[in-house]
Amino acid sequence: MSTENTKKSWLRRWLIPMIIGAIFGYSAIWLLDNVVGVDIKAAMQGYSTAQLLAMLMSVLFVLIAVILLALSFSAKALSANLPDGEELDEAELKEMTPMLRLSALAMSAYAVILWLLSTISGDVNGSSHLGHLLIIAVMVAVQLGVNILLWIRHDELYKAIMRETAGISYILIEMIIILWAAASIFGFGISFNPLDVVLVMLSVYFVVGTVVSVRRGFA
């Protein structure tokens, strides 16, 4: 592929969707604030930065799940994300459909987990949240099942991406959490709570996974 085509491919697959997403997000907030009458600042009061970030990430995962699900129904739309000159036919789409829909399910499970963790206070009796804990346990089981199915069904390229992502993520998360815990324990005024840890783990994993996928030509 020529350099010019590569730039066009990156522009179409990454920059344009980011711009569209930013415009959509700003427009949604403006409509809620100025048309619907929702006081965004008041609604955000009482939530920590970590909770707000978890809510945002939850919404992002839902959007990703919807996009993946939509792509699973259209070879043309899926081909738009491939390098110039490459197209998928219906047979190839049928082969990729299970992976796309399983990935959408995984994103949805992450979204549910993050939303529950971010919106429910932990300053109450644990027994009142037994149902929420069970829901999160089910979502974790769904995640495990999806990862096993993806590992079994897909080719060596996908498995290599998973191995590389897991290896790099483990090293980075280990370093971050050890240093973070040390700074908190040694009295440097840095908080260390479970939701923060979950956010860091997921952020590292998805950033690393995206970089590895792009580098290997999978995204």
Backbone as a chain_set.jsonl record, in Angstrom:
{"seq": "MSTENTKKSWLRRWLIPMIIGAIFGYSAIWLLDNVVGVDIKAAMQGYSTAQLLAMLMSVLFVLIAVILLALSFSAKALSANLPDGEELDEAELKEMTPMLRLSALAMSAYAVILWLLSTISGDVNGSSHLGHLLIIAVMVAVQLGVNILLWIRHDELYKAIMRETAGISYILIEMIIILWAAASIFGFGISFNPLDVVLVMLSVYFVVGTVVSVRRGFA", "coords": {"N": [[0.847, -1.181, 0.0], [0.558, 2.245, -0.762], [2.166, 5.193, 0.647], [0.457, 7.382, 0.671], [-2.072, 6.164, 0.476], [-2.034, 4.768, 2.864], [-2.101, 6.851, 4.726], [-4.615, 7.891, 4.128], [-6.163, 5.709, 4.875], [-5.708, 5.554, 7.662], [-6.741, 8.052, 8.316], [-9.445, 7.739, 7.684], [-10.18, 5.599, 9.352], [-9.543, 6.299, 11.982], [-9.066, 9.146, 12.714], [-11.303, 10.593, 11.61], [-13.604, 9.175, 12.774], [-13.054, 9.844, 15.475], [-13.35, 12.623, 15.495], [-16.046, 12.833, 14.753], [-17.192, 11.51, 16.948], [-16.462, 13.255, 19.031], [-17.896, 15.559, 18.306], [-20.506, 14.56, 18.439], [-20.649, 13.872, 21.18], [-20.308, 16.389, 22.442], [-22.545, 17.694, 21.398], [-24.627, 16.17, 22.485], [-24.342, 16.685, 25.239], [-24.801, 19.454, 25.21], [-27.468, 19.552, 24.329], [-28.775, 18.195, 26.42], [-28.28, 19.969, 28.49], [-29.248, 22.5, 27.591], [-31.652, 22.162, 26.194], [-33.198, 19.896, 27.08], [-33.008, 20.447, 29.736], [-31.5, 19.411, 31.778], [-29.407, 19.697, 34.535], [-26.199, 19.497, 34.213], [-23.891, 19.908, 35.79], [-24.94, 19.794, 38.388], [-25.884, 17.186, 38.395], [-23.521, 15.805, 38.344], [-22.403, 16.258, 40.771], [-21.315, 14.93, 43.869], [-20.223, 12.639, 42.913], [-17.116, 10.97, 42.552], [-14.003, 11.66, 40.795], [-13.037, 9.273, 39.725], [-15.379, 7.723, 39.642], [-16.904, 9.168, 37.767], [-15.273, 8.909, 35.514], [-15.414, 6.153, 35.187], [-18.14, 5.872, 34.572], [-18.172, 7.24, 32.133], [-16.449, 5.598, 30.638], [-17.995, 3.307, 30.642], [-20.21, 4.075, 29.081], [-18.83, 4.506, 26.702], [-18.002, 1.88, 26.106], [-20.485, 0.724, 25.606], [-21.193, 2.074, 23.245], [-19.148, 1.133, 21.559], [-19.848, -1.574, 21.538], [-22.324, -1.452, 20.215], [-21.48, -0.522, 17.707], [-19.806, -2.651, 16.876], [-21.708, -4.695, 16.752], [-23.37, -3.696, 14.73], [-21.577, -3.695, 12.572], [-21.316, -6.395, 12.182], [-23.406, -7.096, 10.587], [-23.001, -6.116, 8.078], [-21.077, -6.388, 5.284], [-20.05, -4.422, 3.648], [-19.812, -2.141, 5.318], [-17.968, -3.121, 7.138], [-15.794, -3.52, 5.471], [-15.033, -0.94, 4.992], [-13.334, -0.322, 7.009], [-11.007, -1.536, 6.391], [-7.703, -1.655, 4.847], [-7.109, 0.359, 1.874], [-8.47, -0.908, -1.128], [-8.995, -3.451, -0.257], [-11.58, -5.748, 0.308], [-14.387, -7.274, 1.888], [-16.2, -10.241, 1.248], [-19.487, -11.744, 1.362], [-19.156, -14.303, 2.401], [-16.77, -14.143, 3.856], [-17.539, -12.239, 5.709], [-19.456, -13.715, 7.089], [-17.798, -15.513, 8.347], [-16.444, -13.834, 10.103], [-18.452, -12.829, 11.657], [-19.238, -14.201, 14.162], [-17.03, -13.503, 15.86], [-17.217, -10.696, 15.958], [-19.733, -10.324, 17.154], [-19.425, -11.682, 19.573], [-17.426, -10.093, 20.652], [-18.848, -7.729, 20.93], [-20.616, -8.538, 22.902], [-18.809, -8.913, 24.992], [-17.908, -6.266, 25.38], [-20.3, -5.134, 26.25], [-20.647, -6.466, 28.669], [-18.461, -5.481, 30.123], [-19.315, -2.819, 30.249], [-21.622, -2.963, 31.874], [-20.479, -3.862, 34.285], [-18.724, -1.7, 34.954], [-20.574, 0.385, 35.152], [-22.193, -0.36, 37.345], [-20.234, -0.476, 39.368], [-19.515, 2.18, 39.494], [-21.756, 3.713, 40.08], [-23.011, 2.876, 42.378], [-22.925, 3.279, 45.794], [-20.438, 2.328, 48.158], [-20.692, 2.613, 50.834], [-22.516, 1.297, 52.507], [-24.467, -1.35, 54.031], [-23.242, -4.487, 53.07], [-24.943, -6.618, 52.403], [-27.183, -5.52, 51.229], [-26.464, -5.119, 48.666], [-26.161, -7.536, 47.451], [-27.432, -8.59, 45.189], [-26.398, -6.925, 43.163], [-23.726, -7.637, 43.305], [-23.901, -10.286, 42.456], [-24.749, -9.9, 39.82], [-22.475, -8.659, 38.734], [-20.692, -10.779, 39.068], [-21.785, -12.605, 37.258], [-21.353, -11.167, 34.891], [-18.571, -11.157, 34.828], [-18.156, -13.887, 34.487], [-19.288, -14.14, 31.958], [-17.431, -12.637, 30.498], [-15.161, -14.289, 30.783], [-16.072, -16.614, 29.486], [-16.479, -15.61, 26.866], [-13.853, -14.875, 26.132], [-12.618, -17.39, 26.144], [-14.049, -18.676, 24.083], [-13.366, -17.013, 21.894], [-10.639, -17.488, 21.793], [-10.575, -20.205, 21.131], [-11.897, -20.291, 18.642], [-10.557, -18.664, 16.785], [-7.844, -17.546, 14.568], [-4.168, -17.907, 14.357], [-3.078, -15.337, 14.257], [-4.871, -13.725, 15.69], [-4.638, -15.004, 18.179], [-1.973, -14.498, 18.701], [-2.038, -11.732, 18.991], [-3.614, -11.526, 21.301], [-1.915, -12.829, 23.152], [0.364, -11.159, 23.133], [-0.773, -8.727, 23.926], [-1.729, -9.407, 26.481], [0.685, -10.06, 27.791], [2.263, -7.648, 27.694], [0.486, -5.9, 28.959], [0.277, -7.048, 31.508], [2.862, -6.622, 32.575], [3.022, -3.788, 32.569], [0.781, -3.095, 34.179], [1.472, -4.347, 36.587], [3.808, -2.892, 37.309], [2.73, -0.274, 37.547], [0.756, -0.573, 39.574], [2.236, -1.49, 41.796], [4.028, 0.67, 42.288], [2.142, 2.691, 42.648], [0.698, 1.732, 44.896], [2.781, 1.786, 46.741], [3.338, 4.551, 46.885], [0.951, 5.421, 48.019], [0.877, 4.008, 50.498], [3.186, 4.968, 51.709], [2.54, 7.501, 52.396], [2.205, 9.69, 50.558], [-0.026, 11.075, 49.903], [-1.654, 10.026, 47.919], [-4.491, 8.534, 46.698], [-5.791, 5.171, 46.898], [-7.907, 3.09, 45.714], [-10.353, 0.466, 45.091], [-11.947, 0.94, 42.705], [-10.396, 2.782, 41.288], [-8.211, 1.144, 40.686], [-9.393, -0.816, 39.035], [-10.146, 0.797, 36.854], [-7.622, 1.672, 35.925], [-6.452, -0.797, 35.221], [-8.201, -1.729, 33.143], [-7.958, 0.393, 31.329], [-5.223, 0.355, 30.646], [-5.105, -2.219, 29.498], [-6.849, -1.985, 27.257], [-5.73, 0.103, 25.779], [-3.176, -0.918, 25.206], [-3.99, -3.234, 23.803], [-5.214, -2.072, 21.563], [-3.035, -0.715, 20.36], [-1.309, -2.882, 19.795], [-2.947, -4.36, 18.044], [-3.249, -2.568, 15.903], [-0.582, -2.312, 15.109], [-0.086, -4.849, 14.142], [-1.708, -4.886, 12.001], [-4.36, -5.504, 12.359], [-6.368, -3.831, 13.004]], "CA": [[0.0, 0.0, 0.0], [1.344, 3.458, -0.832], [2.099, 6.037, 1.836], [-0.744, 8.202, 0.57], [-3.218, 5.326, 0.815], [-1.955, 4.461, 4.285], [-2.579, 8.028, 5.447], [-6.059, 7.962, 3.943], [-6.775, 4.645, 5.662], [-5.678, 5.993, 9.04], [-7.667, 9.172, 8.464], [-10.808, 7.227, 7.657], [-10.467, 4.657, 10.427], [-9.283, 6.796, 13.322], [-9.273, 10.574, 12.96], [-12.683, 10.992, 11.31], [-14.502, 8.724, 13.835], [-12.809, 10.588, 16.708], [-13.967, 13.943, 15.34], [-17.502, 12.625, 14.803], [-17.532, 11.186, 18.329], [-16.348, 14.475, 19.838], [-19.033, 16.425, 17.956], [-21.709, 13.925, 18.98], [-20.632, 13.999, 22.633], [-20.566, 17.787, 22.805], [-23.939, 18.006, 21.05], [-25.5, 15.507, 23.451], [-24.271, 17.436, 26.49], [-25.452, 20.752, 24.983], [-28.916, 19.33, 24.273], [-29.235, 17.875, 27.765], [-28.167, 21.148, 29.335], [-29.981, 23.666, 27.11], [-32.965, 21.832, 25.637], [-33.92, 19.015, 28.001], [-33.043, 21.119, 31.029], [-30.743, 18.664, 32.785], [-28.263, 20.434, 35.072], [-25.09, 18.538, 34.165], [-23.007, 20.1, 36.943], [-25.621, 19.285, 39.58], [-25.955, 15.727, 38.289], [-22.188, 15.256, 38.575], [-22.012, 16.47, 42.161], [-21.43, 13.748, 44.714], [-19.451, 11.549, 42.32], [-15.68, 11.211, 42.469], [-13.455, 11.645, 39.435], [-12.971, 7.879, 39.281], [-16.74, 7.297, 39.303], [-17.291, 9.818, 36.513], [-14.501, 8.275, 34.439], [-15.97, 4.812, 34.993], [-19.395, 6.05, 33.84], [-17.82, 7.599, 30.756], [-15.927, 4.403, 29.988], [-19.134, 2.401, 30.47], [-20.949, 4.55, 27.897], [-17.966, 4.257, 25.547], [-18.07, 0.455, 25.795], [-21.784, 0.467, 24.985], [-21.1, 2.559, 21.86], [-18.31, 0.177, 20.826], [-20.646, -2.79, 21.364], [-23.319, -1.177, 19.166], [-20.759, -0.454, 16.428], [-19.397, -4.014, 16.514], [-22.908, -5.437, 16.377], [-23.81, -3.184, 13.424], [-20.618, -4.158, 11.566], [-21.5, -7.831, 11.942], [-24.496, -7.289, 9.637], [-22.723, -5.454, 6.808], [-19.738, -6.573, 4.733], [-19.615, -3.134, 3.103], [-19.381, -1.297, 6.431], [-16.754, -3.704, 7.695], [-14.723, -3.299, 4.497], [-14.609, 0.458, 5.086], [-12.283, -0.246, 8.014], [-9.838, -2.245, 5.894], [-6.863, -0.84, 3.968], [-7.66, 0.6, 0.542], [-8.373, -1.992, -2.103], [-9.408, -4.716, 0.347], [-13.013, -5.83, 0.581], [-14.88, -8.558, 2.366], [-17.429, -10.712, 0.631], [-20.446, -12.224, 2.356], [-18.619, -15.498, 3.058], [-15.795, -13.694, 4.847], [-18.306, -11.601, 6.768], [-20.068, -14.779, 7.887], [-16.737, -16.088, 9.165], [-16.076, -12.871, 11.14], [-19.623, -12.437, 12.437], [-19.207, -14.635, 15.564], [-16.058, -12.737, 16.614], [-17.742, -9.351, 16.166], [-20.846, -10.355, 18.104], [-18.873, -12.042, 20.878], [-16.727, -8.907, 21.148], [-19.895, -6.803, 21.363], [-21.1, -9.055, 24.19], [-17.771, -8.623, 25.976], [-17.963, -4.833, 25.664], [-21.516, -4.895, 27.031], [-20.39, -6.956, 30.019], [-17.598, -4.47, 30.752], [-20.13, -1.627, 30.498], [-22.467, -3.229, 33.044], [-19.602, -3.907, 35.459], [-18.264, -0.36, 35.286], [-21.693, 1.232, 35.556], [-22.568, -0.738, 38.706], [-19.165, -0.085, 40.283], [-19.376, 3.637, 39.57], [-22.979, 4.412, 40.491], [-23.523, 2.369, 43.655], [-22.025, 3.613, 46.897], [-19.997, 1.195, 48.966], [-20.792, 2.979, 52.242], [-23.73, 0.727, 53.083], [-24.36, -2.771, 54.361], [-22.981, -5.275, 51.87], [-26.048, -7.519, 52.073], [-28.153, -4.826, 50.379], [-25.943, -5.11, 47.296], [-25.873, -8.91, 47.039], [-27.886, -8.741, 43.806], [-25.439, -6.264, 42.287], [-22.518, -8.468, 43.288], [-24.188, -11.451, 41.622], [-24.758, -9.439, 38.429], [-21.081, -8.479, 38.324], [-20.111, -12.125, 38.967], [-22.268, -13.154, 35.991], [-20.66, -10.454, 33.809], [-17.191, -11.663, 34.808], [-18.243, -15.216, 33.873], [-19.508, -13.906, 30.529], [-16.124, -12.247, 29.959], [-14.312, -15.482, 30.715], [-16.592, -17.472, 28.427], [-16.223, -14.985, 25.565], [-12.423, -14.987, 25.836], [-12.329, -18.792, 25.812], [-14.6, -18.942, 22.753], [-12.556, -16.302, 20.906], [-9.355, -18.176, 21.698], [-10.776, -21.488, 20.453], [-12.423, -20.166, 17.286], [-9.858, -17.806, 15.832], [-6.565, -17.98, 14.002], [-2.953, -17.635, 15.106], [-2.865, -13.896, 14.352], [-5.669, -13.244, 16.824], [-4.053, -15.539, 19.403], [-0.715, -13.777, 18.93], [-2.416, -10.41, 19.508], [-4.053, -11.72, 22.686], [-0.744, -13.148, 23.974], [1.208, -9.97, 23.253], [-1.51, -7.75, 24.727], [-1.745, -9.864, 27.874], [2.036, -9.977, 28.347], [2.644, -6.246, 27.9], [-0.424, -5.32, 29.946], [0.636, -7.558, 32.831], [4.075, -5.939, 33.044], [2.7, -2.393, 32.845], [-0.13, -3.009, 35.329], [2.247, -4.708, 37.775], [4.668, -1.759, 37.664], [1.896, 0.857, 37.964], [0.077, -0.834, 40.848], [3.228, -1.549, 42.877], [4.474, 2.041, 42.58], [0.963, 3.408, 43.139], [0.46, 1.275, 46.266], [3.881, 2.277, 47.578], [3.13, 5.988, 47.1], [-0.179, 5.57, 48.937], [1.259, 3.49, 51.813], [4.246, 5.789, 52.281], [2.018, 8.793, 52.815], [2.37, 10.765, 49.587], [-1.312, 11.699, 49.638], [-2.257, 9.462, 46.703], [-5.522, 7.551, 47.07], [-5.656, 3.845, 46.275], [-9.146, 2.373, 45.988], [-10.619, -0.59, 44.106], [-12.432, 1.439, 41.422], [-9.228, 3.339, 40.593], [-7.41, 0.021, 40.181], [-10.125, -1.398, 37.907], [-10.036, 1.735, 35.729], [-6.256, 1.624, 35.392], [-6.254, -2.096, 34.574], [-8.93, -1.772, 31.873], [-7.395, 1.397, 30.421], [-3.952, -0.174, 30.136], [-5.368, -3.362, 28.63], [-7.447, -1.606, 25.986], [-4.76, 0.905, 25.02], [-2.167, -1.858, 24.696], [-4.633, -4.071, 22.799], [-5.405, -1.278, 20.346], [-1.724, -0.481, 19.741], [-0.833, -4.165, 19.253], [-3.793, -4.71, 16.896], [-2.898, -1.677, 14.781], [0.779, -2.648, 14.65], [-0.138, -6.113, 13.419], [-2.619, -4.736, 10.864], [-5.657, -6.124, 12.655], [-7.359, -2.776, 13.254]], "C": [[0.889, 1.24, 0.0], [1.198, 4.251, 0.45], [0.842, 6.869, 1.849], [-1.979, 7.406, 0.963], [-3.242, 4.968, 2.298], [-2.485, 5.62, 5.113], [-4.088, 8.153, 5.334], [-6.769, 6.928, 4.798], [-6.823, 5.028, 7.14], [-6.663, 7.129, 9.286], [-9.096, 8.671, 8.566], [-11.123, 6.391, 8.881], [-10.349, 5.252, 11.82], [-9.652, 8.267, 13.519], [-10.717, 10.998, 12.736], [-13.661, 10.475, 12.368], [-14.309, 9.471, 15.147], [-13.459, 11.965, 16.653], [-15.485, 13.831, 15.436], [-17.949, 12.337, 16.236], [-17.489, 12.407, 19.237], [-17.533, 15.406, 19.581], [-20.326, 15.872, 18.549], [-21.78, 14.093, 20.495], [-20.94, 15.415, 23.088], [-22.031, 18.149, 22.54], [-24.904, 17.393, 22.049], [-25.531, 16.263, 24.772], [-24.995, 18.776, 26.352], [-26.97, 20.605, 24.977], [-29.479, 19.032, 25.662], [-29.283, 19.125, 28.641], [-29.125, 22.259, 28.918], [-31.388, 23.379, 26.603], [-33.785, 20.994, 26.62], [-34.019, 19.642, 29.387], [-32.343, 20.373, 32.135], [-29.546, 19.5, 33.233], [-27.089, 19.465, 35.199], [-24.206, 18.66, 35.399], [-23.634, 19.551, 38.218], [-25.673, 17.763, 39.578], [-24.617, 15.073, 38.611], [-21.74, 15.395, 40.021], [-22.238, 15.189, 42.971], [-20.691, 12.545, 44.163], [-17.976, 11.93, 42.276], [-15.235, 11.21, 41.014], [-13.415, 10.233, 38.876], [-14.345, 7.365, 38.876], [-17.187, 7.894, 37.969], [-16.557, 9.201, 35.326], [-15.033, 6.873, 34.134], [-17.294, 4.874, 34.242], [-19.128, 6.352, 32.37], [-17.313, 6.392, 29.984], [-17.035, 3.39, 29.73], [-19.938, 2.775, 29.229], [-20.147, 4.28, 26.627], [-18.032, 2.792, 25.13], [-19.404, 0.071, 25.157], [-21.766, 0.902, 23.517], [-20.27, 1.61, 21.001], [-19.089, -1.103, 20.546], [-21.666, -2.614, 20.246], [-22.658, -1.151, 17.792], [-20.356, -1.847, 15.962], [-20.593, -4.838, 16.051], [-23.399, -5.002, 14.994], [-22.888, -3.676, 12.31], [-20.835, -5.621, 11.217], [-22.608, -8.121, 10.934], [-24.186, -6.726, 8.25], [-21.274, -5.642, 6.373], [-19.181, -5.257, 4.207], [-19.086, -2.224, 4.201], [-18.087, -1.818, 7.031], [-15.565, -3.479, 6.762], [-14.191, -1.88, 4.557], [-13.49, 0.637, 6.1], [-11.013, -0.984, 7.604], [-8.988, -1.319, 5.051], [-7.471, -0.714, 2.579], [-7.441, -0.594, -0.381], [-8.781, -3.336, -1.562], [-10.896, -4.675, 0.669], [-13.361, -7.223, 1.066], [-16.107, -8.955, 1.574], [-18.321, -11.302, 1.735], [-19.929, -13.453, 3.106], [-17.623, -15.126, 4.152], [-16.488, -12.996, 6.019], [-18.91, -12.647, 7.689], [-19.042, -15.411, 8.817], [-16.376, -15.161, 10.333], [-17.228, -12.511, 12.072], [-19.578, -12.919, 13.891], [-18.236, -13.822, 16.413], [-16.583, -11.34, 16.938], [-18.843, -9.353, 17.228], [-20.391, -10.777, 19.499], [-18.145, -10.845, 21.495], [-17.725, -7.857, 21.634], [-20.454, -7.231, 22.719], [-20.1, -8.746, 25.298], [-17.784, -7.149, 26.367], [-19.182, -4.495, 26.53], [-21.328, -5.343, 28.481], [-19.503, -5.98, 30.786], [-18.419, -3.237, 31.137], [-20.999, -1.8, 31.743], [-21.631, -3.209, 34.324], [-19.2, -2.501, 35.893], [-19.405, 0.53, 35.771], [-22.121, 0.925, 36.998], [-21.513, -0.291, 39.715], [-19.112, 1.426, 40.509], [-20.6, 4.335, 40.152], [-23.532, 3.965, 41.837], [-22.498, 2.61, 44.751], [-21.667, 2.364, 47.69], [-20.139, 1.445, 50.452], [-22.084, 2.478, 52.888], [-23.488, -0.741, 53.39], [-24.238, -3.604, 53.092], [-24.146, -6.146, 51.446], [-27.079, -6.854, 51.157], [-27.718, -4.791, 48.92], [-25.599, -6.508, 46.795], [-26.284, -9.137, 45.585], [-26.922, -8.118, 42.812], [-24.146, -7.072, 42.168], [-22.721, -9.686, 42.396], [-24.204, -11.067, 40.136], [-23.333, -9.282, 37.92], [-20.388, -9.831, 38.177], [-20.524, -12.782, 37.649], [-21.543, -12.492, 34.82], [-19.198, -10.905, 33.685], [-17.157, -13.052, 34.166], [-18.468, -15.112, 32.363], [-18.195, -13.533, 29.845], [-15.214, -13.456, 29.776], [-14.761, -16.387, 29.574], [-16.308, -16.923, 27.038], [-14.757, -15.131, 25.187], [-12.033, -16.415, 25.462], [-12.822, -19.117, 24.399], [-13.773, -18.261, 21.656], [-11.21, -17.0, 20.707], [-9.486, -19.478, 20.898], [-11.07, -21.3, 18.969], [-11.49, -19.49, 16.292], [-8.412, -18.193, 15.587], [-5.377, -17.548, 14.861], [-2.663, -16.146, 15.234], [-3.605, -13.334, 15.551], [-5.064, -13.73, 18.141], [-2.744, -14.827, 19.731], [-0.988, -12.387, 19.487], [-2.827, -10.514, 20.969], [-2.858, -11.983, 23.606], [0.108, -11.906, 24.207], [0.532, -8.914, 24.121], [-1.484, -8.129, 26.205], [-0.371, -9.71, 28.525], [2.453, -8.547, 28.662], [1.785, -5.617, 28.986], [-0.055, -5.77, 31.356], [1.838, -6.806, 33.402], [3.766, -4.495, 33.429], [1.822, -2.251, 34.084], [0.602, -3.345, 36.624], [3.101, -3.53, 38.241], [3.841, -0.595, 38.223], [1.314, 0.624, 39.348], [1.066, -0.896, 42.009], [3.683, -0.148, 43.269], [3.343, 2.875, 43.173], [0.674, 3.042, 44.588], [1.537, 1.801, 47.206], [3.704, 3.757, 47.897], [2.0, 6.239, 48.083], [0.201, 5.156, 50.352], [2.281, 4.399, 52.501], [3.826, 7.235, 52.539], [2.229, 9.95, 51.868], [1.04, 11.4, 49.172], [-1.998, 11.223, 48.38], [-3.25, 8.379, 47.111], [-5.325, 6.248, 46.305], [-6.92, 3.064, 46.625], [-9.479, 1.415, 44.85], [-11.073, -0.077, 42.74], [-11.3, 2.051, 40.615], [-8.412, 2.225, 39.94], [-8.077, -0.613, 38.957], [-9.997, -0.504, 36.666], [-8.655, 1.686, 35.09], [-6.016, 0.321, 34.642], [-6.932, -2.139, 33.199], [-8.347, -0.792, 30.863], [-6.098, 0.892, 29.8], [-4.206, -1.296, 29.141], [-5.899, -2.93, 27.27], [-6.531, -0.728, 25.148], [-3.708, -0.007, 24.403], [-2.764, -2.732, 23.589], [-4.835, -3.342, 21.483], [-4.091, -1.075, 19.613], [-1.2, -1.759, 19.083], [-1.626, -4.551, 18.005], [-3.452, -3.872, 15.679], [-1.536, -2.054, 14.219], [0.797, -3.935, 13.824], [-1.131, -6.07, 12.25], [-3.987, -5.327, 11.079], [-6.747, -5.105, 12.888], [-7.086, -1.571, 12.373]], "O": [[1.892, 1.267, 0.713], [0.273, 4.044, 1.235], [0.22, 7.053, 2.896], [-2.836, 7.903, 1.694], [-4.304, 4.874, 2.913], [-3.223, 5.418, 6.077], [-4.767, 8.478, 6.308], [-7.824, 7.197, 5.374], [-7.848, 4.851, 7.798], [-7.333, 7.174, 10.318], [-9.863, 9.114, 9.42], [-12.235, 6.466, 9.402], [-10.988, 4.764, 12.752], [-10.457, 8.596, 14.39], [-11.298, 11.686, 13.575], [-14.491, 11.255, 12.838], [-15.279, 9.715, 15.865], [-14.046, 12.423, 17.633], [-16.133, 14.629, 16.113], [-18.968, 12.861, 16.686], [-18.349, 12.586, 20.099], [-18.104, 15.97, 20.515], [-21.139, 16.619, 19.093], [-22.837, 14.417, 21.038], [-21.734, 15.622, 24.006], [-22.672, 18.82, 23.348], [-25.893, 18.024, 22.423], [-26.594, 16.463, 25.36], [-25.716, 19.191, 27.259], [-27.679, 21.432, 25.55], [-30.531, 19.551, 26.036], [-30.21, 19.311, 29.431], [-29.748, 22.895, 29.769], [-32.231, 24.276, 26.587], [-34.92, 21.339, 26.95], [-34.979, 19.408, 30.121], [-32.559, 20.662, 33.312], [-28.761, 19.958, 32.403], [-26.996, 18.709, 36.167], [-23.813, 17.654, 35.99], [-22.956, 18.922, 39.031], [-25.525, 17.126, 40.621], [-24.569, 13.938, 39.087], [-20.801, 14.724, 40.449], [-23.22, 14.473, 42.776], [-20.541, 11.538, 44.854], [-17.632, 13.079, 41.996], [-15.983, 10.814, 40.12], [-13.718, 10.012, 37.703], [-14.471, 6.651, 37.881], [-17.779, 7.201, 37.141], [-17.143, 8.995, 34.264], [-15.093, 6.459, 32.976], [-17.557, 4.039, 33.377], [-19.77, 5.794, 31.479], [-17.686, 6.176, 28.831], [-17.018, 2.693, 28.716], [-20.302, 1.914, 28.428], [-20.703, 3.878, 25.604], [-18.108, 2.488, 23.94], [-19.456, -0.793, 24.282], [-22.263, 0.185, 22.648], [-20.632, 1.314, 19.863], [-19.006, -1.656, 19.45], [-21.856, -3.511, 19.425], [-23.2, -1.69, 16.827], [-20.539, -2.192, 14.795], [-20.503, -5.586, 15.077], [-23.796, -5.837, 14.182], [-23.356, -4.034, 11.229], [-20.57, -6.042, 10.091], [-22.745, -9.254, 10.472], [-25.009, -6.84, 7.341], [-20.355, -5.124, 7.008], [-17.981, -5.002, 4.308], [-18.034, -1.604, 4.043], [-17.207, -1.036, 7.393], [-14.446, -3.268, 7.229], [-13.034, -1.633, 4.216], [-12.773, 1.636, 6.061], [-10.055, -1.053, 8.374], [-9.483, -0.296, 4.578], [-8.25, -1.567, 2.152], [-6.37, -1.2, -0.404], [-8.905, -4.289, -2.331], [-11.402, -3.701, 1.226], [-12.721, -8.211, 0.706], [-16.954, -8.119, 1.261], [-17.931, -11.342, 2.902], [-20.218, -13.633, 4.289], [-17.626, -15.713, 5.234], [-16.078, -13.141, 7.171], [-18.888, -12.5, 8.91], [-19.368, -15.799, 9.939], [-16.042, -15.632, 11.421], [-17.01, -11.955, 13.149], [-19.855, -12.125, 14.79], [-18.552, -13.478, 17.552], [-16.416, -10.854, 18.057], [-18.875, -8.482, 18.097], [-20.916, -10.283, 20.497], [-18.232, -10.608, 22.699], [-17.48, -7.176, 22.63], [-20.73, -6.393, 23.578], [-20.484, -8.365, 26.404], [-17.684, -6.817, 27.548], [-19.095, -3.665, 27.435], [-21.794, -4.679, 29.407], [-19.758, -5.684, 31.954], [-18.24, -2.678, 32.22], [-21.099, -0.891, 32.567], [-22.03, -2.611, 35.324], [-19.323, -2.151, 37.067], [-19.228, 1.331, 36.688], [-22.381, 1.84, 37.779], [-21.848, 0.211, 40.788], [-18.715, 1.89, 41.577], [-20.483, 5.447, 40.667], [-24.43, 4.609, 42.379], [-21.344, 2.193, 44.641], [-22.487, 1.464, 47.867], [-19.756, 0.599, 51.26], [-22.672, 3.165, 53.722], [-22.443, -1.3, 53.055], [-25.024, -3.45, 52.157], [-24.329, -6.393, 50.254], [-27.768, -7.536, 50.398], [-28.515, -4.47, 48.039], [-24.843, -6.66, 45.836], [-25.569, -9.8, 44.834], [-26.651, -8.687, 41.755], [-23.554, -7.18, 41.094], [-21.813, -10.076, 41.661], [-23.725, -11.826, 39.294], [-23.011, -9.715, 36.813], [-19.584, -10.016, 37.264], [-19.711, -13.438, 36.998], [-21.16, -13.168, 33.865], [-18.662, -11.018, 32.582], [-16.247, -13.363, 33.398], [-17.912, -15.89, 31.588], [-17.878, -14.032, 28.765], [-14.578, -13.617, 28.734], [-13.941, -16.869, 28.792], [-15.939, -17.672, 26.133], [-14.443, -15.475, 24.048], [-11.213, -16.625, 24.568], [-12.113, -19.749, 23.616], [-13.509, -18.859, 20.613], [-10.707, -17.087, 19.587], [-8.618, -19.811, 20.091], [-10.563, -22.046, 18.132], [-11.607, -19.71, 15.086], [-7.836, -19.031, 16.28], [-5.529, -16.929, 15.914], [-2.06, -15.724, 16.221], [-3.047, -12.566, 16.333], [-4.983, -12.971, 19.107], [-2.441, -14.58, 20.898], [-0.258, -11.911, 20.357], [-2.433, -9.682, 21.787], [-2.787, -11.435, 24.706], [0.525, -11.631, 25.332], [1.181, -8.28, 24.953], [-1.248, -7.285, 27.07], [-0.271, -9.281, 29.675], [2.937, -8.26, 29.757], [2.291, -4.887, 29.838], [-0.072, -4.97, 32.291], [1.834, -6.404, 34.565], [4.191, -4.026, 34.485], [2.075, -1.4, 34.937], [0.379, -2.699, 37.647], [3.117, -3.205, 39.428], [4.2, -0.002, 39.24], [1.364, 1.508, 40.203], [0.766, -0.404, 43.097], [3.719, 0.184, 44.454], [3.561, 3.668, 44.088], [0.433, 3.919, 45.418], [1.245, 2.211, 48.33], [3.895, 4.177, 49.038], [2.074, 7.164, 48.893], [-0.111, 5.866, 51.308], [2.245, 4.578, 53.718], [4.657, 8.084, 52.861], [2.414, 11.083, 52.312], [0.985, 12.167, 48.211], [-2.836, 11.933, 47.824], [-2.885, 7.419, 47.79], [-4.765, 6.231, 45.209], [-7.006, 2.453, 47.69], [-8.934, 1.548, 43.754], [-10.634, -0.6, 41.715], [-11.236, 1.87, 39.4], [-7.98, 2.344, 38.794], [-7.412, -0.91, 37.965], [-9.767, -0.996, 35.562], [-8.53, 1.663, 33.866], [-5.443, 0.327, 33.553], [-6.314, -2.536, 32.21], [-8.25, -1.106, 29.676], [-5.896, 0.987, 28.589], [-3.602, -1.331, 28.068], [-5.459, -3.442, 26.241], [-6.557, -0.811, 23.92], [-3.387, 0.114, 23.221], [-2.128, -2.949, 22.558], [-4.652, -3.92, 20.412], [-4.023, -1.237, 18.394], [-0.709, -1.727, 17.954], [-1.051, -5.015, 17.021], [-3.374, -4.385, 14.562], [-1.351, -2.11, 13.003], [1.61, -4.081, 12.911], [-1.369, -7.083, 11.591], [-4.703, -5.623, 10.123], [-7.923, -5.459, 12.963], [-7.814, -0.58, 12.439]]}, "num_chains": 1, "name": "protein.A"}
